[in-house]
Amino acid sequence: MLVSLVVVGAMWLLLLAAPWGIDDFEGLAFFVIVATYVVAGGLAMGALYARDEVTMRQEILTLLTLWLVAVALWTGIFLNLGVKAEHDPDTAYLVNGVSWTDSIYFALWIATPCFIVWQVPALVSRIVWRRVPSRLKRVARNASPGVRGT
């Protein structure tokens, strides 16, 4: 589960904010913040699904929390663009002033699809994993990499 979340998140991160195409500090900061979010979110979801039993309430609260954090991050990004637009006439076309409501509105429109394309492949892997017989799951959990002794 953790691997699928981190791999899918890293794939989208590299497609949308590749670090090698960044030429300023703000772009690099965006990449680091989003990469941290992907890893932390993957760890939170992985820890949730590492439990023997997961309730629907725990699953919904974890997903809702991760989605709200994504919206908060994007709101901060749009607020930063608004501040930058007010102080730098060259970037005024990005955002017209600083507005919490507009920033939250744009954040919802960006964060929600990003969150969905990150979680849907993970959901598919969870469904597949739940259908795997419990005997195979035990074998997968007990398998340890490395040299095996006799």
Secondary structure, 3 states (H helix, E strand, C coil): CHHHHHHHHHHHHHHHCCHHHCCCHHHHHHHHHHHHHHHHHHHHHHHHHCCCCCCHHHHHHHHHHHHHHHHHHHHHHHHHHHHHHHHCHHHCCCCCCCCHHHHHHHHHHHHHHHHHHHHHHHHHHHHHHHHCCHHHHHHHHHCCCCCCCC
